[in-house]
């Protein structure tokens, strides 16, 4: 969700890339709550950090505890930041029961990522 939010709302100045510690799939509930705010996940796919091994980044931002613990070292002036969020995909329950949590986490990511980059530019 963070990649989609950053590229949608801040894409005129920042390009985000998302990767996990394991490739899985784009969660259909994440895609659904992103579509609710006009962000299409049709071209999104699950990626691992291995795809970005030769890339240079200004920031590496981890979003959940698991990624923070497993994130590899990056060299070359990369600022590493952890912004912790709950992982709604780990919640038990039906889609209807967990969907509000996906919305909450989506909105929290949007707000905190926006605040982070506003602070960096100003």
N, CA, C and O atoms as CSV, one atom per row, in Angstrom:
chain,resi,resn,atom,element,x,y,z
A,1,UNK,N,N,0.819,-1.188,0.000
A,1,UNK,CA,C,0.000,0.000,0.000
A,1,UNK,C,C,0.869,1.259,0.000
A,1,UNK,O,O,0.518,2.257,-0.631
A,2,UNK,N,N,1.995,1.214,0.703
A,2,UNK,CA,C,2.842,2.407,0.801
A,2,UNK,C,C,3.360,2.838,-0.567
A,2,UNK,O,O,3.353,4.028,-0.882
A,3,UNK,N,N,3.805,1.895,-1.378
A,3,UNK,CA,C,4.288,2.238,-2.716
A,3,UNK,C,C,3.203,2.950,-3.511
A,3,UNK,O,O,3.456,3.986,-4.125
A,4,UNK,N,N,2.020,2.405,-3.501
A,4,UNK,CA,C,0.916,3.009,-4.241
A,4,UNK,C,C,0.555,4.382,-3.714
A,4,UNK,O,O,0.292,5.293,-4.499
A,5,UNK,N,N,0.538,4.549,-2.406
A,5,UNK,CA,C,0.206,5.841,-1.807
A,5,UNK,C,C,1.243,6.900,-2.139
A,5,UNK,O,O,0.897,8.013,-2.535
A,6,UNK,N,N,2.518,6.553,-1.976
A,6,UNK,CA,C,3.581,7.527,-2.266
A,6,UNK,C,C,3.561,7.913,-3.735
A,6,UNK,O,O,3.598,9.099,-4.061
A,7,UNK,N,N,3.502,6.936,-4.619
A,7,UNK,CA,C,3.548,7.245,-6.047
A,7,UNK,C,C,2.305,7.993,-6.517
A,7,UNK,O,O,2.374,8.773,-7.467
A,8,UNK,N,N,1.185,7.767,-5.869
A,8,UNK,CA,C,-0.048,8.468,-6.242
A,8,UNK,C,C,-0.052,9.907,-5.720
A,8,UNK,O,O,-0.335,10.840,-6.471
A,9,UNK,N,N,0.260,10.083,-4.448
A,9,UNK,CA,C,0.128,11.401,-3.833
A,9,UNK,C,C,1.404,12.242,-3.871
A,9,UNK,O,O,1.330,13.469,-3.806
A,10,UNK,N,N,2.564,11.609,-3.973
A,10,UNK,CA,C,3.829,12.344,-3.964
A,10,UNK,C,C,4.669,12.074,-5.206
A,10,UNK,O,O,5.835,12.462,-5.263
A,11,UNK,N,N,4.087,11.416,-6.193
A,11,UNK,CA,C,4.820,10.979,-7.373
A,11,UNK,C,C,5.450,12.081,-8.197
A,11,UNK,O,O,6.322,11.807,-9.022
A,12,UNK,N,N,5.030,13.327,-7.995
A,12,UNK,CA,C,5.655,14.431,-8.726
A,12,UNK,C,C,7.044,14.756,-8.179
A,12,UNK,O,O,7.804,15.476,-8.826
A,13,UNK,N,N,7.391,14.231,-6.985
A,13,UNK,CA,C,8.722,14.499,-6.422
A,13,UNK,C,C,9.434,13.283,-5.878
A,13,UNK,O,O,10.638,13.337,-5.628
A,14,UNK,N,N,8.717,12.181,-5.688
A,14,UNK,CA,C,9.298,10.983,-5.086
A,14,UNK,C,C,8.824,9.765,-5.859
A,14,UNK,O,O,7.668,9.692,-6.276
A,15,UNK,N,N,9.728,8.809,-6.048
A,15,UNK,CA,C,9.335,7.534,-6.635
A,15,UNK,C,C,9.587,6.448,-5.603
A,15,UNK,O,O,10.698,6.305,-5.092
A,16,UNK,N,N,8.554,5.692,-5.305
A,16,UNK,CA,C,8.658,4.637,-4.294
A,16,UNK,C,C,8.677,3.271,-4.955
A,16,UNK,O,O,8.056,3.049,-5.994
A,17,UNK,N,N,9.404,2.366,-4.324
A,17,UNK,CA,C,9.460,0.977,-4.733
A,17,UNK,C,C,9.218,0.145,-3.489
A,17,UNK,O,O,9.771,0.431,-2.427
A,18,UNK,N,N,8.407,-0.865,-3.613
A,18,UNK,CA,C,8.081,-1.696,-2.474
A,18,UNK,C,C,8.615,-3.097,-2.686
A,18,UNK,O,O,8.555,-3.645,-3.787
A,19,UNK,N,N,9.138,-3.667,-1.617
A,19,UNK,CA,C,9.604,-5.044,-1.665
A,19,UNK,C,C,9.468,-5.644,-0.280
A,19,UNK,O,O,9.554,-4.944,0.728
A,20,UNK,N,N,9.260,-6.917,-0.247
A,20,UNK,CA,C,9.148,-7.615,1.027
A,20,UNK,C,C,10.291,-8.580,1.225
A,20,UNK,O,O,11.171,-8.725,0.376
A,21,UNK,N,N,10.254,-9.232,2.364
A,21,UNK,CA,C,11.281,-10.224,2.647
A,21,UNK,C,C,10.997,-11.521,1.894
A,21,UNK,O,O,11.893,-12.345,1.714
A,22,UNK,N,N,9.752,-11.702,1.455
A,22,UNK,CA,C,9.362,-12.856,0.648
A,22,UNK,C,C,8.371,-12.388,-0.414
A,22,UNK,O,O,7.544,-11.513,-0.158
A,23,UNK,N,N,8.459,-12.970,-1.595
A,23,UNK,CA,C,7.464,-12.671,-2.633
A,23,UNK,C,C,6.235,-13.532,-2.364
A,23,UNK,O,O,6.335,-14.739,-2.146
A,24,UNK,N,N,5.089,-12.889,-2.384
A,24,UNK,CA,C,3.846,-13.636,-2.188
A,24,UNK,C,C,2.886,-13.244,-3.297
A,24,UNK,O,O,3.021,-13.698,-4.433
A,25,UNK,N,N,1.927,-12.409,-2.972
A,25,UNK,CA,C,0.969,-11.899,-3.948
A,25,UNK,C,C,0.484,-10.558,-3.437
A,25,UNK,O,O,0.633,-10.240,-2.257
A,26,UNK,N,N,-0.087,-9.789,-4.315
A,26,UNK,CA,C,-0.721,-8.559,-3.883
A,26,UNK,C,C,-2.013,-8.965,-3.181
A,26,UNK,O,O,-2.852,-9.658,-3.756
A,27,UNK,N,N,-2.158,-8.539,-1.965
A,27,UNK,CA,C,-3.320,-8.914,-1.183
A,27,UNK,C,C,-4.576,-8.290,-1.788
A,27,UNK,O,O,-4.628,-7.075,-1.977
A,28,UNK,N,N,-5.576,-9.094,-2.090
A,28,UNK,CA,C,-6.784,-8.559,-2.714
A,28,UNK,C,C,-7.505,-7.510,-1.848
A,28,UNK,O,O,-8.120,-6.588,-2.384
A,29,UNK,N,N,-7.433,-7.644,-0.529
A,29,UNK,CA,C,-8.077,-6.652,0.334
A,29,UNK,C,C,-7.307,-5.333,0.314
A,29,UNK,O,O,-7.910,-4.261,0.379
A,30,UNK,N,N,-5.990,-5.406,0.225
A,30,UNK,CA,C,-5.202,-4.175,0.079
A,30,UNK,C,C,-5.548,-3.499,-1.242
A,30,UNK,O,O,-5.732,-2.283,-1.291
A,31,UNK,N,N,-5.635,-4.283,-2.307
A,31,UNK,CA,C,-6.006,-3.721,-3.611
A,31,UNK,C,C,-7.394,-3.091,-3.547
A,31,UNK,O,O,-7.637,-2.042,-4.144
A,32,UNK,N,N,-8.285,-3.728,-2.833
A,32,UNK,CA,C,-9.656,-3.219,-2.723
A,32,UNK,C,C,-9.718,-1.877,-2.000
A,32,UNK,O,O,-10.399,-0.959,-2.455
A,33,UNK,N,N,-9.004,-1.755,-0.865
A,33,UNK,CA,C,-9.072,-0.481,-0.132
A,33,UNK,C,C,-8.308,0.623,-0.858
A,33,UNK,O,O,-8.615,1.804,-0.692
A,34,UNK,N,N,-7.332,0.250,-1.650
A,34,UNK,CA,C,-6.630,1.261,-2.449
A,34,UNK,C,C,-7.534,1.745,-3.586
A,34,UNK,O,O,-7.552,2.937,-3.895
A,35,UNK,N,N,-8.272,0.844,-4.202
A,35,UNK,CA,C,-9.217,1.226,-5.262
A,35,UNK,C,C,-10.275,2.188,-4.729
A,35,UNK,O,O,-10.757,3.052,-5.461
A,36,UNK,N,N,-10.633,2.040,-3.467
A,36,UNK,CA,C,-11.622,2.926,-2.858
A,36,UNK,C,C,-11.177,4.389,-2.876
A,36,UNK,O,O,-12.011,5.295,-2.865
A,37,UNK,N,N,-9.867,4.616,-2.902
A,37,UNK,CA,C,-9.366,5.997,-2.934
A,37,UNK,C,C,-8.736,6.335,-4.288
A,37,UNK,O,O,-7.966,7.288,-4.404
A,38,UNK,N,N,-9.071,5.544,-5.305
A,38,UNK,CA,C,-8.667,5.858,-6.664
A,38,UNK,C,C,-7.294,5.381,-7.089
A,38,UNK,O,O,-6.748,5.877,-8.075
A,39,UNK,N,N,-6.722,4.427,-6.364
A,39,UNK,CA,C,-5.409,3.891,-6.727
A,39,UNK,C,C,-5.593,2.471,-7.230
A,39,UNK,O,O,-6.055,1.595,-6.499
A,40,UNK,N,N,-5.225,2.253,-8.491
A,40,UNK,CA,C,-5.400,0.962,-9.154
A,40,UNK,C,C,-4.164,0.099,-8.943
A,40,UNK,O,O,-3.049,0.510,-9.264
A,41,UNK,N,N,-4.363,-1.082,-8.409
A,41,UNK,CA,C,-3.257,-2.012,-8.163
A,41,UNK,C,C,-3.097,-3.041,-9.286
A,41,UNK,O,O,-2.376,-4.023,-9.113
A,42,UNK,N,N,-3.749,-2.837,-10.420
A,42,UNK,CA,C,-3.726,-3.833,-11.494
A,42,UNK,C,C,-2.311,-4.164,-11.951
A,42,UNK,O,O,-2.041,-5.309,-12.312
A,43,UNK,N,N,-1.409,-3.205,-11.945
A,43,UNK,CA,C,-0.042,-3.455,-12.404
A,43,UNK,C,C,0.923,-3.759,-11.256
A,43,UNK,O,O,2.105,-4.005,-11.497
A,44,UNK,N,N,0.445,-3.746,-10.032
A,44,UNK,CA,C,1.311,-4.030,-8.883
A,44,UNK,C,C,1.540,-5.524,-8.754
A,44,UNK,O,O,0.679,-6.335,-9.094
A,45,UNK,N,N,2.715,-5.869,-8.257
A,45,UNK,CA,C,3.025,-7.274,-8.011
A,45,UNK,C,C,3.927,-7.363,-6.793
A,45,UNK,O,O,4.582,-6.387,-6.425
A,46,UNK,N,N,3.959,-8.503,-6.183
A,46,UNK,CA,C,4.804,-8.738,-5.021
A,46,UNK,C,C,6.256,-8.878,-5.484
A,46,UNK,O,O,6.554,-9.605,-6.431
A,47,UNK,N,N,7.147,-8.168,-4.798
A,47,UNK,CA,C,8.569,-8.201,-5.144
A,47,UNK,C,C,9.393,-8.472,-3.894
A,47,UNK,O,O,8.949,-8.214,-2.776
A,48,UNK,N,N,10.602,-8.996,-4.097
A,48,UNK,CA,C,11.533,-9.153,-2.980
A,48,UNK,C,C,12.634,-8.113,-3.105
A,48,UNK,O,O,12.817,-7.502,-4.158
A,49,UNK,N,N,13.353,-7.926,-2.028
A,49,UNK,CA,C,14.443,-6.946,-2.014
A,49,UNK,C,C,15.554,-7.309,-2.998
A,49,UNK,O,O,16.315,-6.439,-3.422
A,50,UNK,N,N,15.650,-8.585,-3.361
A,50,UNK,CA,C,16.680,-9.014,-4.313
A,50,UNK,C,C,16.573,-8.268,-5.646
A,50,UNK,O,O,17.582,-8.069,-6.323
A,51,UNK,N,N,15.369,-7.858,-6.024
A,51,UNK,CA,C,15.172,-7.150,-7.290
A,51,UNK,C,C,15.835,-5.775,-7.293
A,51,UNK,O,O,16.050,-5.192,-8.356
A,52,UNK,N,N,16.155,-5.262,-6.125
A,52,UNK,CA,C,16.679,-3.899,-6.017
A,52,UNK,C,C,18.119,-3.856,-5.516
A,52,UNK,O,O,18.595,-2.810,-5.075
A,53,UNK,N,N,18.804,-4.978,-5.585
A,53,UNK,CA,C,20.144,-5.081,-5.004
A,53,UNK,C,C,21.132,-4.089,-5.632
A,53,UNK,O,O,22.037,-3.626,-4.937
A,54,UNK,N,N,20.995,-3.757,-6.887
A,54,UNK,CA,C,21.931,-2.834,-7.549
A,54,UNK,C,C,21.392,-1.411,-7.666
A,54,UNK,O,O,21.987,-0.577,-8.350
A,55,UNK,N,N,20.274,-1.128,-7.006
A,55,UNK,CA,C,19.664,0.194,-7.058
A,55,UNK,C,C,20.228,1.097,-5.960
A,55,UNK,O,O,20.744,0.622,-4.948
A,56,UNK,N,N,20.121,2.381,-6.178
A,56,UNK,CA,C,20.527,3.370,-5.188
A,56,UNK,C,C,19.275,4.081,-4.692
A,56,UNK,O,O,18.433,4.499,-5.487
A,57,UNK,N,N,19.159,4.214,-3.388
A,57,UNK,CA,C,17.996,4.854,-2.787
A,57,UNK,C,C,18.442,5.932,-1.806
A,57,UNK,O,O,19.516,5.841,-1.211
A,58,UNK,N,N,17.610,6.943,-1.646
A,58,UNK,CA,C,17.851,7.955,-0.618
A,58,UNK,C,C,17.363,7.461,0.737
A,58,UNK,O,O,17.978,7.741,1.766
A,59,UNK,N,N,16.262,6.731,0.734
A,59,UNK,CA,C,15.666,6.220,1.960
A,59,UNK,C,C,15.276,4.764,1.775
A,59,UNK,O,O,14.851,4.356,0.694
A,60,UNK,N,N,15.423,3.994,2.823
A,60,UNK,CA,C,14.843,2.673,2.916
A,60,UNK,C,C,13.935,2.733,4.135
A,60,UNK,O,O,14.395,2.892,5.265
A,61,UNK,N,N,12.643,2.603,3.886
A,61,UNK,CA,C,11.656,2.733,4.948
A,61,UNK,C,C,10.993,1.385,5.162
A,61,UNK,O,O,10.353,0.843,4.261
A,62,UNK,N,N,11.153,0.853,6.363
A,62,UNK,CA,C,10.484,-0.400,6.697
A,62,UNK,C,C,9.183,-0.067,7.421
A,62,UNK,O,O,9.097,0.906,8.169
A,63,UNK,N,N,8.180,-0.900,7.178
A,63,UNK,CA,C,6.844,-0.604,7.680
A,63,UNK,C,C,6.326,-1.581,8.721
A,63,UNK,O,O,5.403,-1.248,9.464
A,64,UNK,N,N,6.884,-2.757,8.795
A,64,UNK,CA,C,6.437,-3.701,9.820
A,64,UNK,C,C,7.659,-4.286,10.520
A,64,UNK,O,O,8.764,-4.270,9.978
A,65,UNK,N,N,7.451,-4.796,11.716
A,65,UNK,CA,C,8.550,-5.292,12.533
A,65,UNK,C,C,9.379,-6.358,11.854
A,65,UNK,O,O,10.604,-6.365,11.976
A,66,UNK,N,N,8.727,-7.261,11.141
A,66,UNK,CA,C,9.424,-8.339,10.460
A,66,UNK,C,C,10.416,-7.787,9.440
A,66,UNK,O,O,11.557,-8.245,9.369
A,67,UNK,N,N,9.984,-6.807,8.654
A,67,UNK,CA,C,10.874,-6.211,7.652
A,67,UNK,C,C,12.001,-5.449,8.322
A,67,UNK,O,O,13.133,-5.472,7.839
A,68,UNK,N,N,11.712,-4.776,9.424
A,68,UNK,CA,C,12.741,-4.026,10.131
A,68,UNK,C,C,13.839,-4.960,10.618
A,68,UNK,O,O,15.018,-4.611,10.571
A,69,UNK,N,N,13.462,-6.137,11.083
A,69,UNK,CA,C,14.434,-7.096,11.585
A,69,UNK,C,C,15.201,-7.783,10.470
A,69,UNK,O,O,16.372,-8.118,10.646
A,70,UNK,N,N,14.562,-8.003,9.320
A,70,UNK,CA,C,15.189,-8.761,8.240
A,70,UNK,C,C,15.779,-7.886,7.136
A,70,UNK,O,O,16.399,-8.402,6.207
A,71,UNK,N,N,15.593,-6.578,7.226
A,71,UNK,CA,C,16.057,-5.690,6.158
A,71,UNK,C,C,17.579,-5.730,6.069
A,71,UNK,O,O,18.259,-5.588,7.086
A,72,UNK,N,N,18.117,-5.920,4.882
A,72,UNK,CA,C,19.573,-5.967,4.752
A,72,UNK,C,C,20.183,-4.581,4.911
A,72,UNK,O,O,19.490,-3.563,4.888
A,73,UNK,N,N,21.490,-4.577,5.071
A,73,UNK,CA,C,22.201,-3.306,5.137
A,73,UNK,C,C,22.282,-2.694,3.754
A,73,UNK,O,O,22.476,-3.403,2.766
A,74,UNK,N,N,22.136,-1.393,3.682
A,74,UNK,CA,C,22.305,-0.659,2.442
A,74,UNK,C,C,23.438,0.330,2.659
A,74,UNK,O,O,23.516,0.973,3.706
A,75,UNK,N,N,24.300,0.451,1.689
A,75,UNK,CA,C,25.441,1.346,1.802
A,75,UNK,C,C,25.263,2.545,0.885
A,75,UNK,O,O,24.368,2.557,0.040
A,76,UNK,N,N,26.110,3.551,1.048
A,76,UNK,CA,C,26.095,4.683,0.140
A,76,UNK,C,C,25.188,5.814,0.569
A,76,UNK,O,O,24.544,6.435,-0.277
A,77,UNK,N,N,25.119,6.099,1.852
A,77,UNK,CA,C,24.376,7.252,2.319
A,77,UNK,C,C,22.882,7.062,2.426
A,77,UNK,O,O,22.139,8.040,2.519
A,78,UNK,N,N,22.431,5.837,2.414
A,78,UNK,CA,C,21.003,5.575,2.521
A,78,UNK,C,C,20.551,5.828,3.954
A,78,UNK,O,O,21.158,5.338,4.906
A,79,UNK,N,N,19.489,6.591,4.090
A,79,UNK,CA,C,18.906,6.804,5.401
A,79,UNK,C,C,17.866,5.719,5.631
A,79,UNK,O,O,16.908,5.591,4.868
A,80,UNK,N,N,18.059,4.951,6.675
A,80,UNK,CA,C,17.125,3.876,6.985
A,80,UNK,C,C,16.180,4.342,8.086
A,80,UNK,O,O,16.616,4.830,9.129
A,81,UNK,N,N,14.880,4.187,7.842
A,81,UNK,CA,C,13.844,4.670,8.748
A,81,UNK,C,C,12.839,3.545,8.963
A,81,UNK,O,O,12.474,2.836,8.025
A,82,UNK,N,N,12.400,3.391,10.205
A,82,UNK,CA,C,11.336,2.424,10.473
A,82,UNK,C,C,10.091,3.176,10.916
A,82,UNK,O,O,10.121,3.924,11.894
A,83,UNK,N,N,8.995,2.973,10.188
A,83,UNK,CA,C,7.690,3.512,10.555
A,83,UNK,C,C,6.769,2.313,10.737
A,83,UNK,O,O,6.247,1.770,9.764
A,84,UNK,N,N,6.575,1.911,11.962
A,84,UNK,CA,C,5.827,0.686,12.228
A,84,UNK,C,C,4.328,0.816,12.056
A,84,UNK,O,O,3.716,1.785,12.506
A,85,UNK,N,N,3.749,-0.172,11.401
A,85,UNK,CA,C,2.304,-0.259,11.203
A,85,UNK,C,C,1.856,-1.685,11.489
A,85,UNK,O,O,2.627,-2.633,11.343
A,86,UNK,N,N,0.609,-1.820,11.894
A,86,UNK,CA,C,0.029,-3.148,12.036
A,86,UNK,C,C,-0.069,-3.785,10.653
A,86,UNK,O,O,-0.211,-3.087,9.649
A,87,UNK,N,N,0.008,-5.105,10.607
A,87,UNK,CA,C,-0.135,-5.837,9.357
A,87,UNK,C,C,-1.525,-6.472,9.326
A,87,UNK,O,O,-1.738,-7.518,9.941
A,88,UNK,N,N,-2.470,-5.856,8.621
A,88,UNK,CA,C,-3.839,-6.388,8.638
A,88,UNK,C,C,-3.968,-7.763,8.007
A,88,UNK,O,O,-4.955,-8.456,8.250
A,89,UNK,N,N,-2.995,-8.175,7.200
A,89,UNK,CA,C,-3.084,-9.495,6.568
A,89,UNK,C,C,-2.914,-10.619,7.583
A,89,UNK,O,O,-3.230,-11.771,7.285
A,90,UNK,N,N,-2.427,-10.307,8.755
A,90,UNK,CA,C,-2.225,-11.333,9.782
A,90,UNK,C,C,-3.428,-11.479,10.716
A,90,UNK,O,O,-3.416,-12.313,11.621
A,91,UNK,N,N,-4.450,-10.679,10.496
A,91,UNK,CA,C,-5.620,-10.724,11.366
A,91,UNK,C,C,-6.541,-11.883,10.998
A,91,UNK,O,O,-6.742,-12.164,9.817
A,92,UNK,N,N,-7.101,-12.555,11.998
A,92,UNK,CA,C,-8.087,-13.594,11.707
A,92,UNK,C,C,-9.432,-12.955,11.397
A,92,UNK,O,O,-9.702,-11.824,11.803
A,93,UNK,N,N,-10.250,-13.669,10.691
A,93,UNK,CA,C,-11.600,-13.197,10.423
A,93,UNK,C,C,-11.908,-13.184,8.944
A,93,UNK,O,O,-11.041,-13.388,8.094
A,94,UNK,N,N,-13.169,-12.937,8.670
A,94,UNK,CA,C,-13.628,-12.875,7.284
A,94,UNK,C,C,-13.165,-11.561,6.651
A,94,UNK,O,O,-12.721,-10.645,7.342
A,95,UNK,N,N,-13.278,-11.492,5.333
A,95,UNK,CA,C,-12.922,-10.256,4.627
A,95,UNK,C,C,-13.680,-9.069,5.203
A,95,UNK,O,O,-13.096,-8.012,5.441
A,96,UNK,N,N,-14.971,-9.238,5.426
A,96,UNK,CA,C,-15.778,-8.148,5.958
A,96,UNK,C,C,-15.332,-7.722,7.354
A,96,UNK,O,O,-15.449,-6.551,7.716
A,97,UNK,N,N,-14.825,-8.663,8.130
A,97,UNK,CA,C,-14.370,-8.347,9.489
A,97,UNK,C,C,-13.049,-7.599,9.495
A,97,UNK,O,O,-12.846,-6.719,10.331
A,98,UNK,N,N,-12.143,-7.931,8.578
A,98,UNK,CA,C,-10.819,-7.303,8.598
A,98,UNK,C,C,-10.706,-6.091,7.672
A,98,UNK,O,O,-9.754,-5.319,7.789
A,99,UNK,N,N,-11.648,-5.913,6.766
A,99,UNK,CA,C,-11.594,-4.786,5.833
A,99,UNK,C,C,-11.454,-3.429,6.534
A,99,UNK,O,O,-10.686,-2.595,6.054
A,100,UNK,N,N,-12.152,-3.169,7.634
A,100,UNK,CA,C,-11.949,-1.883,8.317
A,100,UNK,C,C,-10.512,-1.668,8.796
A,100,UNK,O,O,-10.034,-0.535,8.844
A,101,UNK,N,N,-9.834,-2.746,9.145
A,101,UNK,CA,C,-8.433,-2.625,9.567
A,101,UNK,C,C,-7.529,-2.274,8.385
A,101,UNK,O,O,-6.574,-1.512,8.539
A,102,UNK,N,N,-7.821,-2.819,7.225
A,102,UNK,CA,C,-7.063,-2.446,6.020
A,102,UNK,C,C,-7.233,-0.958,5.737
A,102,UNK,O,O,-6.271,-0.276,5.382
A,103,UNK,N,N,-8.442,-0.462,5.893
A,103,UNK,CA,C,-8.684,0.967,5.674
A,103,UNK,C,C,-7.931,1.815,6.696
A,103,UNK,O,O,-7.322,2.828,6.352
A,104,UNK,N,N,-7.981,1.391,7.942
A,104,UNK,CA,C,-7.282,2.135,8.997
A,104,UNK,C,C,-5.781,2.192,8.726
A,104,UNK,O,O,-5.169,3.256,8.817
A,105,UNK,N,N,-5.194,1.050,8.395
A,105,UNK,CA,C,-3.753,1.002,8.135
A,105,UNK,C,C,-3.412,1.809,6.886
A,105,UNK,O,O,-2.413,2.527,6.872
A,106,UNK,N,N,-4.225,1.701,5.843
A,106,UNK,CA,C,-4.023,2.510,4.630
A,106,UNK,C,C,-3.970,3.988,4.984
A,106,UNK,O,O,-3.068,4.705,4.549
A,107,UNK,N,N,-4.933,4.441,5.770
A,107,UNK,CA,C,-4.999,5.857,6.130
A,107,UNK,C,C,-3.835,6.281,7.020
A,107,UNK,O,O,-3.325,7.394,6.893
A,108,UNK,N,N,-3.418,5.394,7.918
A,108,UNK,CA,C,-2.258,5.693,8.771
A,108,UNK,C,C,-0.987,5.805,7.935
A,108,UNK,O,O,-0.183,6.714,8.141
A,109,UNK,N,N,-0.806,4.885,6.998
A,109,UNK,CA,C,0.382,4.940,6.131
A,109,UNK,C,C,0.374,6.241,5.345
A,109,UNK,O,O,1.393,6.928,5.275
A,110,UNK,N,N,-0.753,6.584,4.758
A,110,UNK,CA,C,-0.853,7.819,3.973
A,110,UNK,C,C,-0.458,9.025,4.809
A,110,UNK,O,O,0.308,9.875,4.357
A,111,UNK,N,N,-0.976,9.101,6.020
A,111,UNK,CA,C,-0.697,10.252,6.880
A,111,UNK,C,C,0.765,10.304,7.322
A,111,UNK,O,O,1.414,11.344,7.207
A,112,UNK,N,N,1.277,9.194,7.821
A,112,UNK,CA,C,2.645,9.208,8.366
A,112,UNK,C,C,3.714,9.334,7.289
A,112,UNK,O,O,4.722,10.009,7.500
A,113,UNK,N,N,3.511,8.699,6.141
A,113,UNK,CA,C,4.464,8.843,5.044
A,113,UNK,C,C,4.445,10.282,4.536
A,113,UNK,O,O,5.498,10.857,4.262
A,114,UNK,N,N,3.268,10.859,4.409
A,114,UNK,CA,C,3.154,12.253,3.996
A,114,UNK,C,C,3.858,13.181,4.963
A,114,UNK,O,O,4.567,14.095,4.543
A,115,UNK,N,N,3.668,12.958,6.264
A,115,UNK,CA,C,4.345,13.769,7.265
A,115,UNK,C,C,5.854,13.598,7.200
A,115,UNK,O,O,6.600,14.569,7.333
A,116,UNK,N,N,6.300,12.376,6.999
A,116,UNK,CA,C,7.740,12.109,6.935
A,116,UNK,C,C,8.372,12.887,5.780
A,116,UNK,O,O,9.370,13.581,5.971
A,117,UNK,N,N,7.794,12.772,4.592
A,117,UNK,CA,C,8.404,13.451,3.444
A,117,UNK,C,C,8.210,14.958,3.492
A,117,UNK,O,O,9.045,15.693,2.964
A,118,UNK,N,N,7.144,15.439,4.102
A,118,UNK,CA,C,6.987,16.888,4.294
A,118,UNK,C,C,8.091,17.410,5.201
A,118,UNK,O,O,8.638,18.484,4.951
A,119,UNK,N,N,8.424,16.671,6.242
A,119,UNK,CA,C,9.497,17.080,7.150
A,119,UNK,C,C,10.857,17.060,6.454
A,119,UNK,O,O,11.718,17.888,6.750
A,120,UNK,N,N,11.051,16.120,5.532
A,120,UNK,CA,C,12.332,16.022,4.826
A,120,UNK,C,C,12.536,17.186,3.860
A,120,UNK,O,O,13.667,17.612,3.628
A,121,UNK,N,N,11.453,17.693,3.303
A,121,UNK,CA,C,11.572,18.750,2.303
A,121,UNK,C,C,11.482,20.149,2.897
A,121,UNK,O,O,11.712,21.136,2.199
A,122,UNK,N,N,11.154,20.240,4.158
A,122,UNK,CA,C,10.920,21.570,4.668
A,122,UNK,C,C,11.659,21.915,5.872
A,122,UNK,O,O,11.525,23.027,6.381
